[in-house]
Amino acid sequence: MKIIILGAGQVGGTLAENLVGENNDITLVDVDSEKLRELQDKMDLQVVTGHGSHPDILEKAGAEDADMVIAVTSDDATNMLACQIAFSIFSTPVKIARIRSEHILKYKKRLFHNQDIPVDHIIAPEQLVTRDIARLIDYPGALQVREFASAKVSLVGIRAYYGGLLVGHALSTLRDHIPNIDTRVAAIYRKGKPIRPLGTTVIEADDEVFFIAATRHIRAVMNELQKLEPAYKRIMIAGGGHIGAGLARILEKKHQVKLIERNPQRAEYLSNELDNALVFNGDSSDRELLIEEHIDQIDVFIAVTNDDEANIMSSMVAKGCGARKTIALIQRNAYHDIIHDNILDIDIAVSPQQATISALLTHVRKGGVVNAYSLRRGAAESVEIVAHGDEQSSKVIGREIQDIKLPPGATIGSIVRGEEVLIAHSTTVIQADDHVILFLVDKKYISHIEKLFSVSAIFF
C-alpha cells in the first residue's frame, strides 16, 4: 500500500515506524527537514520537505497514485485542506485527518462528506484518551481495557498481585475457580518479556497478564488474578482542558468529581458548564491545596494537563499525600519507560500518541481488519478481523484453530459470531463472517495475519 503521512511529529513518526516494515511504501511530509532526515536515517522511507496542504508538495510525495493520505500535522486546518486537495486534484481513495478542535468536531456529521470536506475518517485524540481513561475508571485495577465487536468482548491488561486467587497456580485451574465463565489468557509478560501462556503456566506475582473475555465477565476474571479493588467513587482531575472537561462530564454522573484548573477564567467557565463536579482554581501540584481538598480520600487522581512534567509532579504529590491511585497523561516516550519500570510512583501512564496510532491502524490494516490496538508502547498489537470467504477461498474458515498456522506469539482469544461470544479453544472451528480477536506479542507479524485471513480465488 502506498501511504503519504503528513506531519513528522510523534504521531506521524510513530505511525511511519509501525507501517514501514509491512510491505508499505511510506512517504513522510513535513516542513522540518532536520526531523525528516533523522527519521529517514532510522527507517526505510521517502521524505518530502514542505507544507502538506500544498498541491505541488503532495504531487512530489506521489499523491497521483497513493492509496491513502494521513494528515496528522499539529494544525487542523492544514489537515482538512490537505484531504480536500488530495480528493479534488489527485482523487486519493482514502483520506484520514487528525482533528483536535471541539469547535470543528461538534459539526463533523455536517462537514465531512465528499461534497463538503472530503475526510473519510476523523481521528480525535482528546476524545480517544477521554474514552480510554473512562474505561479504566470502570474497571478498578486494570492497566488497559480494549473493546471489540461493539463492546461485546474486551481485552484487559492487569498486574497479578499477591493475594490473587490464581497467583501461584497454573492457568489450567482458572476454570475450576470460575466454572461458569469462559476466558482466555492471551499473553503474559514477566519482567518485561513475553512468555507463552500454556495450561501449565503458573501465574506469578507482578506478572502483566492480558486476558480476553465477554465484557460482562471482566470483573469476575479480574478477581481471580488480583484482589478485586473497590469501585472508584471520589475522583480528582488536574487540568480543565478538553480531556479534563470531557472526563468531568462523563464521570460526574456517577462519581464525586473535583477538578483543579490553573487558569481562573477557564475554571469559572467550567464551574458554570459542569453540573455536579466541583471546580477549583489553583495549582494541582500544590501540596497544601491537595491536602485542603482531602486528597487522602480520593480514589483516583487523574492528571491531564498539556504538560508532561506538571502531570508527573502533581501525580507524585497526590500519591505522596494519600491518593489511592494515580493516572497521568504522558506524551513523551522516555517518561513512559520510566513509569513502566516503576521508577516513578505513578500507577498508570496514558499515551495520546498510542491512542491515536491505534485508531489510525484500524483504517490502515488490510485483510478484513475492523479494529486494531497498539499495545505495550507499540511492540504488541491486538486486532479484530472478519473471516471472509468460504472453505475454498479462505485459509481459516472451516478449520479448527489448532490447524491454523499462526505466526509466532500470535493467539486467537475470542470469536464473535452474531451476538454470541465464543472464547477460543484449540478445537473451535472458524466460520464465515466470524469476528476473530487476536493478540500478537510481536506486531511485526501483522502482515502474516492479514494474508492468512485474505480471500484467495485460487486457494484449495
PADO-318418 format. One record per residue: z, y, x of N, C-alpha, C in turn; residue in one letter. Coordinates in steps of 0.02 Angstrom, whole numbers, plus 32768, in hexadecimal, padded with zeros to 4 digits. Layout:
REM residues N
ZYXZYXZYXA/...
This chain:
REM residues 460
80007FC5802A8000800080008000803E802CM/7FD6806F801B7FD380AD80407FFF80E1801DK/803480F78040806781238023806E8162804DI/806D819C802C807A81DC804D80C081F38037I/80EA81FF8069812E8218805C813182618071I/8142828C8043814782D48052819182E5805BL/81A382FB809781E8830A80A6820582D780D7G/821882ED8112823182C08145827C82C88150A/829F82DC811A82E882E1811E8307829C811DG/83478298810D836A8258810E834B822780DCQ/8339823E80A1831B8211806F82D581FB8084V/82AB822C80978267821A80AB826581ED80E8G/828E81FE811A829181D5815782AB818F814AG/82DF8189812182FB8147811182CB811E80E8T/82A9813F80B98278811B8090823F810180BCL/8227812A80E981F281148117820980D8813FA/824780DA8156826380A3817D826680638154E/8275806981138278803080E78233801180DAN/81FF803B80DA81BD802380C4818D801480FDL/819A802F81388168802C816C815B7FE58186V/818B7FBA818281827F76819B816C7F448166G/81557F5C812E81447F3080F680FA7F3280E4E/80D07F35811680877F36810C80717F7380E4N/80967FAA80ED80837FE880CD806780198100N/8037804180EC801A80768115803E80B68102D/806C80CD812D80978106811C808281448143I/807B817C811F807081BD813E80A881EC8127T/80C9820B815881018237814B80EC82808158L/80FA82AB812880E682F2812C8124831E812BV/8126834E8159815E837E815A814983BB8183D/816B83F38178815C842F819E817E842D81E3V/81AD840081ED81D383FB822B81B183C88259D/818883E18288816383B482B58191838D82E3S/81C883AB82F881F6838883258216834C8303E/822A835682C48247831F829E821582E78294K/81D682FA828781A282C8827E8197829F82BEL/819882C282F7818F829F833881C7826C8343R/820482808332823D8252833B823482148311E/821F821C82D3821681E382A681DA81B882BCL/81A581D882D4816B81B382EB817B818A8329Q/81A881A3835381BD817D838E81E3813E837AD/820581408340822E81088329820680D782FFK/81D280EE82DD81B080C582AB816480C882B3M/81438095829B80FA8091829D80DF80B1825DD/80D580F3826080BB8117822780928153823DL/806D8170820E804781AC821C806F81E98206Q/8066822182288089825E8215805782988210V/806682C681E2803D830281DA806D833D81D3V/8063837081FB808E83AB81F9807083DE81C9T/809883F5819980808427816A80A484228128G/8091844D80F980AF844F80B6808F8419808AH/80B983EE806E80A083B78046807E83CC8006G/8088840B7FF1806984227FB3802684447FC0S/800F84457FFF7FCE8463800F7F98842E800CH/7F61843A7FE77F2D84087FE07F1083EF8022P/7F06841D80537EE9840780927F1883D980B9D/7F5983E480B27F8A83B980D47F8B837480B3I/7F88837380717F858332804E7F45830D805FL/7F0F833280647ECF831280777ED482F580BEE/7EF2831A80EC7EFC830281307F2882C48132K/7F5882C081037F85828781007F64824A80E0A/7F28825280C57F04821980A97F0C8212805FG/7F168249803B7F2382457FF37EE7822B7FCBA/7EAB82307FE87E6E821B7FC47E7081D17FB1E/7E9081A87FDA7E9481607FC97EDC81467FCAD/7F0C81737FC27F53815E7FC17F64813D7F7FA/7F8F810B7F817FA680EA7F447FE081107F24D/800581357F4D804281547F34805581917F5EM/806C81C57F3C808A81FF7F5E80D282047F48V/80FF82077F798146820D7F6B815E824F7F87I/816F827F7F5B818282C27F7181CE82C87F70A/81EC82C97FAB823582CC7FB0824A83057FDFV/8226833D7FDE823B83778005827A83937FE4T/829883C4800482D683E27FE982C984147FB1S/828984207FA1827884537F70825584337F33D/8273843A7EF98257841C7EBC821184367EADD/820684777EB581C584947EA5818E84767ED1A/819E846E7F12816E844F7F40815D84087F2AT/819083E27F168185839D7F01815983997EC3N/816683C57E93813E83C47E5680F683DA7E63M/80EE840E7E8B80AB84277E9A808383F37EC1L/80A383D17EEF8081839E7F16806783667EE8A/808E83537EB78078831F7E88803E83397E5EC/804083797E4B800A83967E247FC883957E4BQ/7FCC83A87E8B7F9083A97EB57F7783627EC3I/7FA683347ECE7F9182EE7EDA7F6C82D37E9DA/7F8082E87E627F6082D17E247F1E82F67E18F/7F1F83387E1D7EE483607E0A7EAB83597E3BS/7EBA83567E7C7E8583567EAE7E7583107EC7I/7EA982E77ED07E9F82A67EF17EA7826A7EC2F/7EBA82767E847EC282407E537EF082087E6CS/7F25821A7E8E7F5481E97EA97F7381C37E6ET/7F7281807E707F8A81587E377FD381627E25P/7FFF81657E58804781697E4A806581A57E6FV/808881CF7E4980A8820A7E6580F382087E55K/811D820D7E888165820C7E808182824C7E9EI/81B1826B7E7A81CE82AA7E93821A82A87E8CA/823B82C07EC1828382CA7EBD828F830F7E9DR/82B4830F7E6782C5834D7E43831183527E3FI/832C83887E578375838F7E59839083C17E26R/836983F27E13838184277DE7838C840E7D9FS/83C8841A7D8683D784097D4183AD84337D10E/839C846F7D268375849D7CFB832F84817CEEH/831684597D1D82D584387D1482DD83F57CF1I/830E83CF7D068318838B7CEC8324838A7CA1L/834483BD7C86835283BC7C3E831383C37C14K/82DC83D67C34829C83DB7C10826A83A57C25Y/828283717C47825483417C668227831D7C33K/8240830F7BF8821782EC7BC681DC83177BAEK/81E483587BB181AF83857B9B8181839A7BD4R/819A83957C12817483AF7C4B8148837B7C6DL/8163833F7C78814283127CA7811382E17C85F/80D682FA7C7A809F82D37C5F806082E87C84H/802E82BE7C847FF182CE7CA97FD1830E7C92N/7FD8831E7C517FB9835B7C387FE483997C48Q/8021838E7C61804C83C77C73805A83C37CBFD/809283A57CD280A1839A7D19809E834E7D26I/806B83387D49805F82F07D50808C82CD7D83P/80CB82C37D7080FA829C7D988108825C7D72V/80F982237D91810181E37D6F814A81CC7D6DD/816E81DA7DA381B481C57DA781DD81FD7DC6H/8216820C7DA7824382407DC08280821F7DDFI/829382377E1982D182207E3A8301825B7E3AI/833A82527E19836C82877E1483AC82707E38A/83B482817E7883EC82677EA0843182737E82P/843D82B07E69847F82BF7E4E849082927E12E/845F82867DE8846B825A7DAE847882137DC4Q/845381FC7DF7845D81B87E1084A281AF7E2DL/84B981DF7E5584FB81DB7E73853281DE7E3EV/8529820A7E0D855A820F7DD7856081CC7DB3T/852881AC7DA58529816B7D84854D81377DAFR/853E81367DF1855C81047E1D85A8810C7E21D/85C0814A7E26860881557E2A862981437DE8I/860981537DB1862681427D6F862E80F77D68A/85FF80D07D83860680877D818641806F7DA9R/864D808E7DE38686807C7E0C86C880897DE7L/86C980BE7DC0870580CC7D98870F80977D62I/86D9807D7D4786DD804A7D1386F780077D2ED/86ED7FFB7D6F87017FBB7D8D872F7FC87DC9Y/876F7FD47DBC879F7FE17DF2879E7FA97E26P/87987FBC7E6587977F8B7E9C87517F7B7EB5G/871D7F8D7E8F86D97F7F7EA586C37FB17EDBA/869C7F987F0C867F7FC27F3F863A7FDA7F2AL/86167FAF7F0685D47FC07EED85CA7F9C7EABQ/85A67FBB7E7D85947F9C7E3D854B7FAC7E30V/85237F797E2884DB7F837E1B84C87F5B7DDDR/84A67F7B7DAE84947F5B7D6F844A7F477D6DE/843D7F0F7D4A83F97EF67D4383EC7EE37CFAF/83AC7EDD7CEA83977EC67CA883BA7EEB7C70A/83B27F2D7C7083D17F587C3D841C7F4D7C38S/843C7F477C7284857F417C7884A17EFF7C5FA/84767ECD7C54848F7E8B7C3F84B17E677C79K/84997E747CB684B37E537CF284C87E877D25V/84FD7E797D4A85147EA77D7E851E7E827DC0S/850E7EA57DF6851F7E8F7E3985587EBB7E50L/858F7E9C7E6585CA7EC27E7885E07EAF7EBEV/85EE7EE17EE786097ED57F2986537EE87F2AG/867D7EBA7F4286C57EC87F4686E07EAD7F88I/871B7EC37F99873D7EA97FD587747E7A7FBFR/87747E3C7FDA87A67E0B7FC887E87E1C7FEBA/881E7E1D7FC5885F7E307FE1888F7DF57FDBY/88C37DF8800688FA7DC87FFE89167DCF7FB7Y/89227D977F98893A7D977F5389047D867F21G/88C57D8A7F36888E7D757F0B88927D2A7EFFG/88847D157EC2888C7CCE7EB0885F7CA07ED9L/88257CBA7EEE87F57C8F7F1187FB7C937F5DL/881F7CC47F7788267CCC7FBF88497C8F7FDCV/882B7C71800F88467C35802D882C7BF5800DG/87FF7BFD7FDC87E27BC37FBA87967BC47FBFH/87787B897FB6872F7B837FBA870F7BA07F7BA/86D17BB77F8286AD7BD37F4986A57BA17F11L/86A27B617F2286997B2D7EEF86D27B2B7EBDS/870D7B487ECF87467B477EA187447B807E6FT/87137BAD7E76870F7BE77E4A87087BD17E01L/86E07B9E7DF486D77B867DB087187B697D93R/87437B4D7DBE87847B337DA687B07B6C7D8DD/87AB7BA67DAD87D57BDF7D9B87BC7C007D5BH/877B7C067D53875E7C267D1887287BF87CFBI/873E7BC27CDB870F7B8E7CC386DD7BA67C8FP/86EF7BDB7C6B86C37BF27C3586957C2B7C49N/86977C3D7C8A866E7C747CA386447C5C7CDEI/86047C697CDA85D77C557D1085C87C927D3DD/85CA7C887D7E85BB7CBD7DAE859D7C9F7DECT/85817CC97E1685637CB27E5485747CE37E8BR/85917CCB7EC2859C7CF57EFC85597CFA7F22V/853E7D367F2684FC7D407F4384FF7D497F8FA/85367D667FA7853B7D737FF085847D7F8002A/85947D6E803F85D77D7C805A85CD7D9C809FI/85F07DD380AA85F07DF380EC86367DED810AY/86397DCF814686797DC6816886767DE981ABR/86A17E1B81B286A27E4581EE865D7E6581FAK/863E7E7781C385FF7E9B81C585C17E6F81CBG/85CA7E2E81D185917E0081D9858A7DD3819CK/854B7DC7818685427D9D814A854D7D54815AP/856D7D30812C85727CE8813085577CCA80F0I/85387C9180F585187C7280BB854C7C55808CR/854D7C6A804D857F7C50801F856E7C0A8006P/85967BD98019858E7B94800285CB7B817FD9L/85C77B487FB886017B317F92863E7B257FBDG/86327B147FFC866A7B06802986847B45804DT/86627B7D804386787BBB806486BC7BD28049T/86E97BDE8076872C7BF5806387307C418068V/87447C608031874B7CA9803087887CBD8059I/877E7CED808587B47D0780AE87C57D4E809AE/88037D6180A588177DA6809887ED7DD580C2A/87D87E0C80A487AE7E4080C387647E2F80C2D/87517DF680A7870A7DE8809D86ED7E1A806BD/86AF7E308077868B7E598047865E7E298020E/866B7E237FDF864A7DF07FB6861F7E127F81V/85E07DFC7F7E85B27E147F4985A87DDA7F18F/85B77DE67ED985AD7DB27EA785857DCD7E6CF/85647D9F7E49853B7DB07E0F85577D8D7DD2I/855D7DB17D9C85757D937D5D855C7DBE7D23A/85617DA27CE785547DCB7CAC85847E057CADA/856C7E407C9C85957E7C7CA185D77E767C7BT/85D77E537C4486147E4D7C1C86497E227C3FR/86367DFD7C7486657DD17C97867B7DED7CDAH/86667E297CEC86727E437D2F86BD7E477D3FI/86E47E617D11872C7E6A7D20874F7E277D2BR/873B7DF47D05875B7DB27D0C874C7D957D51A/870F7D9D7D6986FD7D837DAA87207DAA7DE1V/87237DEC7DDA87467E157E0C878F7DFF7E13M/87AD7DEB7DDD87F37DD67DDE87FF7D987E09N/87CA7D707E1387D17D357E3D87D07D467E87E/87B17D7C7E9987A77D8C7EDF87D87DC07EFAL/87F57DE67ECE88287E177EE388567E237EA8Q/88927E367EB688C07E467E8088A37E7E7E57K/88997E717E1788767EA17DEC889D7EE37DE8L/887B7F197DF9889C7F5A7DF788A27F747DB0E/88D87F987DA188DD7FB77D5F88A47FE87D53P/88947FF37D15885F80237D05887280687D1DA/8840808D7D34884C80D27D49885680FE7D0CY/888981297D10889781577CD8889181A07CEEK/88AF81AF7D2988B281F57D3F888081FF7D79R/8853822D7D6F881D823A7D9F882182827DB6I/8819828D7DF8881282D07E1287D082D57E36M/87A983097E26876783137E43876883527E6EI/8751834C7EAC874B83867ED98702839B7EDCA/86F283D57EC186AD83ED7EC2869183F17E7CG/867D842D7E68866384377E24861984437E21G/85F484267E5085AB842A7E4E858F83FC7E19G/854E83EC7E1F852E83C27DEC8550837F7DE5H/8561835F7E1E8580831D7E1B85C783227DFFI/85EF834F7E1A863383567E02863783677DB8G/860E83967DA2860D83A97D5C85F5836F7D30A/85C1834C7D4785A883137D2285DB82DC7D1BG/85FF82CE7D518634829B7D4E866B82B07D1EL/867F82EF7D2286B483077CF686A182FF7CACA/8662830E7C9C864B83077C56864E82BF7C3FR/863C82907C6C863D82497C5A8684822F7C55I/86AD82407C8786EF82217C8D872382407C5FL/871A827F7C4C874E82A07C23875582817BDEE/872482597BC98727823A7B87875D82047B83K/876881E17BBC879781A97BBC87CE81AF7BF1K/87CA81E37C1B87FA81EA7C52881882307C52H/885082357C74886E82777C80884E82937CC1Q/882982C97CBB880182E17CF3881883277D08V/8821832F7D4A882C83707D6887F3837D7D99K/87D983BA7D9987A183CC7DC587B4840A7DEDL/87AA84077E2F87B884407E5B8776845C7E75I/876C849C7E69872E84BE7E7E874184FC7EA6E/872285047EE08732853C7F0C8719857F7EF2R/86DE857F7ED486C185BE7EBC86E185D37E7AN/8700860F7E77872486237E3986F6862A7DFDP/86B986447E07868B864C7DCF867586087DB3Q/866785DA7DE0865385977DCB868E85737DA9R/86C9857D7DC38704855E7DA5870E85777D5DA/870685B87D54870E85D57D1186D885BB7CE1E/869B85B67CFB8664859C7CD2867385547CBBY/868985297CEB869684E37CDA86D284DD7CABL/870285097CB3873C85087C86872785137C3ES/86F4853C7C3386DB85487BF086AC85127BD8N/868984F27C06865784BF7BF58676847C7BE5E/86AA84677C0A86C884267C0186F984267BC7L/86FD83ED7BA5872783EA7B6A877083DB7B7AD/877C83A77BA387C083917BAE87D783957BF7N/87A883997C2587BB839B7C6C87DD83DE7C7CA/880F83DB7CA8883084177CC0880F842E7D00L/87FB846D7D0487D784887D3D880484B97D63V/880684B07DA6882E84DC7DD1880284FC7E05F/880F85397E1487EC855C7E4A881685557E89N/87F885397EBE881F85317EFC87FC85047F2EG/881D84F77F65880484CE7F9C881F84877F93D/87F284577F8A880884127F7D882983F07FB9S/8824840F7FF4884783F2802E888A8415803AS/889D8441800C88DD84658010891584357FFAD/893D841F8029897183ED801B89A284067FE6R/89B584457FEA89E5845F7FBB89C984607F74E/898884717F6E896984707F2C8967842A7F0FL/895583F97F39895283B47F218997839B7F0CL/89C983AB7F338A0D83957F218A2383B77EE0I/8A1383F87ED98A24841D7E9D8A0483FE7E5FE/89C783E27E6889A383C37E3189B083787E2DE/89E783627E4C89FF831D7E4689CC82E97E5EH/89B382F47E9B898282C67EB7899D827F7EBDI/89DF82787EC489FE82357ECA89F9820D7E89D/89E6822D7E5289DD820A7E13899381FD7E03Q/896782127E30891F820B7E25890781C57E38I/88E281A67E0B88C781627E19888B81657E47D/885F81967E3C8823819D7E66881681E67E76V/880F81F57EB687FB82377ECD87B382327EE3F/8787825C7EC4873E82577ED1872782997EEFI/871182987F2E86FA82D47F5086AE82D67F51A/869183067F2C864883097F25862E834F7F30V/864983737F61862C83B37F7485EC83A57F9BT/85C883DA7FAE858A83D07FD5859783D28020N/85D683C9803485E983CB807B860D838B808DD/85EE836380B9860C832380CC8652832B80EAD/8658835B811886998364813986CF83778107E/86BE83A280D786EF83B680A48703837B8079A/86D38350806986E283158040870F82E48065N/870182DB80A6872A82AE80CF877182CA80D5I/8776830980E587B8832880F087E2832680B0M/87C5833B807887EC833D803A880082F78024S/87D482C6802F87E48280801D881E82668046S/881D827580878854825E80B28896828080A1M/889382C0809188D082E4807D88EB82C6803CV/88BD82BA800C88D1829E7FCC88F182597FD5A/88D282307FFF88ED81ED800C893281F2802CK/8939821F805B89788228807D89AF8241804FG/899B8263801A89CC827E7FEB89DA824E7FB0C/89BA82137FB289CC81E17F7F899781CD7F4EG/895A81E97F52892581D37F24891881887F2EA/891281647EF78909811C7EFA88C781077F19R/889281297F09884F81177F21882881577F2EK/87FC81557F6287D3818F7F718789817A7F76T/875E81A57F5A8716819C7F5D86F981DD7F78I/86CF81D87FAC86B282147FCA866682107FCBA/864682467FB885FD824C7FBD85EC825E8005L/85C78232802685B7823B806D856C82348077I/854D826680978505826580A184F1824B80E6Q/8518825A811985058246815D851781FE816AR/84E681D8818584F0819081918528818381C3N/853081AF81F4856481A4822785A981A38207A/85B481CC81D585F581CC81B285FE818C818AY/85C88173816C85CD8134814785E480FC8175H/85CA80F981B185DE80C581E1862880CA81F0D/8641810681FA86888110820B86B480FA81D1I/86A0810B819486C880F9815A86C680AE814EI/868B8090815686838048814C86AD8021817EH/86B5803B81BA86DD801981ED8728802881E7D/873A804881AF8781805781A087A2808481D3N/877A80AD81F5879680DD822587B6811781FEI/8798812981C587B4815D819A87D2813D815CL/880981588144882C813C810B880C815480CAD/87CD813E80BF87A8814D80828790810B8065I/879B81008024878D80BE8007874280B17FFED/871E80E17FE386D780D67FD586AF81147FE8I/8678810A800C86498140801B860B81357FF2A/85F681687FCE85BB81647FA38583818D7FC4V/8548816F7FC98510818F7FEA84DA81A57FB9S/84CC81E57FB2849581FB7F87845181E37FA1P/844C81DB7FE4840D81C3800183FE817B7FEAQ/843181507FEE8427810B7FDB841981047F90Q/8438812E7F68842A812E7F2083E281427F13A/83CB81747F388385818C7F31835481587F49T/836481397F82833781057F9E833180CB7F6DI/836880B67F4F8366807F7F1F833880907EE5S/833D80CD7ECB831380E17E9382C980E27EA8A/82BC80F97EE5827680FA7EFD825B80B47F08L/828480877F24826D80447F31825980207EF1L/827A802F7EBA826980117E7A8220801E7E68T/820780597E7B81C2806B7E6A819080567EA0H/81AA80497EDC817D80397F1481727FED7F19V/81A47FC67F08819F7F7E7F1081667F617EE6R/81487F2B7F0081107F0C7EDE81257EC87EC1K/80F57EA57EA281007E617E8B81307E5A7E51G/81317E8A7E24815A7E837DE881A17E9D7DEFG/81B17EBF7E2681F47EDA7E2F81FF7F137DFEV/82357F0E7DD682447F437DA582857F677DB5V/82AA7F4F7DE782E87F6E7DFB82F67F5C7E44N/830A7F8C7E6C831A7F7F7EB283547FAA7EC7A/83827F8D7EEE83BB7FB37F0883C17FA77F53Y/83C77FDD7F7783D57FD97FBF84207FD17FC8S/84347FA07FEF847B7F8F7FF8848E7F8E8041L/84CF7F94804E84E97F8F809284C37FBE80C1R/84C07FFE80AB84A0803380D28458802280E5R/8435800180B783EE7FF480C083DD7FB180E0G/840E7F8C80F784007F4C811883EE7F1680E6A/840E7F1780AB84037EE4807883E37F04803BA/83CC7ED9800E83AC7EF27FD283B47EC07F9AE/83BA7ED97F5E83BC7EAE7F2383867EC57EF3S/83627E957ED783297EA77EAC832A7E7F7E6CV/830E7E9D7E3982FF7E7A7DFA82B37E767DF5E/829A7E387DEF82537E2D7DF1823E7E007DB7I/82077E117D9681F17DEB7D5C81C17DB47D73V/81CC7D787D5B81A17D3F7D6B81647D407D3DA/812C7D587D5780EF7D5C7D3080C37D1F7D3CH/80947D137D0E80657CDC7D16807B7C9D7CF2G/80627C647D0C80747C237CF0807B7BF17D29D/80837BB17D19808F7B7F7D4D80537B777D7CE/80177B8A7D657FDC7B847D907FD37BC17DBDQ/7FE87BFA7DA77FDB7C377DCE80187C517DF3S/80537C337DE780917C4B7E0580B07C167E32S/80CF7C2C7E6880F17BFF7E9781397BF17E81K/81507C137E4C81967C0B7E37819E7BF17DF0V/81707C007DC481777BEC7D7D81717BA17D76I/81A07B847D5181A17B3C7D4681C27B157D7EG/81DF7B387DAE81FE7B177DE782497B227DE8R/826C7AEF7DFF82B47AF67E0982C17B237E45E/82F77B487E4383067B777E79830A7B547EBDI/83257B177EBE832B7AF27EFD82E77AE17F1BQ/82B27AE47EF4826F7AD47F0D82467B127F1FD/82647B4D7F1682417B8C7F2682527B9F7F6DI/821F7BAF7F9482287BBF7FDB823B7C087FE3K/827C7C157FDE82957C597FE8829C7C688032L/82937CA78046829B7CBA808C82E57CB580A1P/82F37CB580E283397CB080F983657CE780DCP/83A07CD380C683D17D0480AD83C37D1E8068G/83927D01804483827D16800083A47CE77FCFA/83C27D047F9A83E57CDD7F6883D07CF47F23T/83BC7CC47EF883B17CD37EB183F47CCD7E8EI/840C7D057E73844F7D067E5684507CFB7E0BG/841D7D177DE9841F7D147DA083D87D197D84S/83D07D017D4783917D067D2283A17D207CDDI/837C7D527CC783837D6B7C8383457D567C5DV/83517D307C28831A7D147BFF83237D2F7BB9R/82FD7D637BA983077D847B69834C7DA67B69G/83777D937B3B83BA7DAE7B3883ED7D817B5BE/83D67D487B7584037D177B93840A7D237BDEE/84487D217BF684567D277C3D84667CE27C59V/843F7CCD7C8B844A7C8C7CAA845D7C977CF3L/84967C7C7D0884A87C7E7D4F84817C467D72I/84617C577DA984337C287DC984587BEF7DECA/843E7BB37DE284557B777E0584187B547E23H/84247B247E4E83EC7B067E7283B97AE57E44S/83CF7ACC7E0983A17AAA7DDB83857AD87DA5T/83987B177DA6837E7B467D7483327B4E7D7DT/830E7B4A7D4682C57B4F7D4882B17B967D31V/82867BB67D59826E7BF97D4782357BF47D16I/82387C1C7CE182047C1D7CAF81DE7C607CB1Q/81A47C607C91817C7C9E7C8F81A27CD67C6DA/819D7D117C8B81BD7D4F7C7282087D517C7DD/82237D217CA282697D267CB682737D637CE3D/82AC7D847CDC82C07DB97D0A82EF7D987D3DH/82D97D947D7B82FE7D717DAF83207DA47DDCV/83617D9C7DE683887DCB7E1083977DA87E52I/83807DC77E8883887DAA7ECB83AF7DD97EF8L/83D17DBC7F2983F47DE27F5E83D57DCD7FA0F/83C27DFF7FC883A67DF2800B83D67E0F803FL/83F27DE48068841E7DFA809E83F77E2680CFV/83B87E1580DA838D7E3C810783517E5480DFD/834D7E9580D483187EB080A882D27EAA80C6K/82CD7E958106828A7E8E812482637E578103K/82857E2B80DD82637DF480BC824C7E068075Y/82507E458062823D7E58801F81F37E4A8012I/81C97E51804581817E44803B81767DFA802CS/81A07DCD8048819B7D86803881A97D7B7FEEH/81DC7D9D7FD481ED7D977F8D81B57DB17F61I/81997DEA7F7381627E077F4C81277DD77F49E/81167DB87F8180DE7D887F8380EF7D497F5CK/812E7D337F6281447CF57F3F813C7CFC7EF4L/814A7D387EDA81487D437E9181057D607E7AF/80D67D6A7EA780957D857E93806C7D4E7E71S/80407D647E4480157D367E1F7FD57D2B7E46V/7FC37CEC7E4E7F867CDB7E737F587CB17E47S/7F197CC57E437EE97C9F7E1A7ED47C5E7E3AA/7EE37C557E7B7ECC7C197E9F7F067BEC7EB2I/7F437BFC7E9A7F7C7BD27EAC7F7C7B927E82F/7F867B587EA37F8A7B187E807FC87AF27E95F/
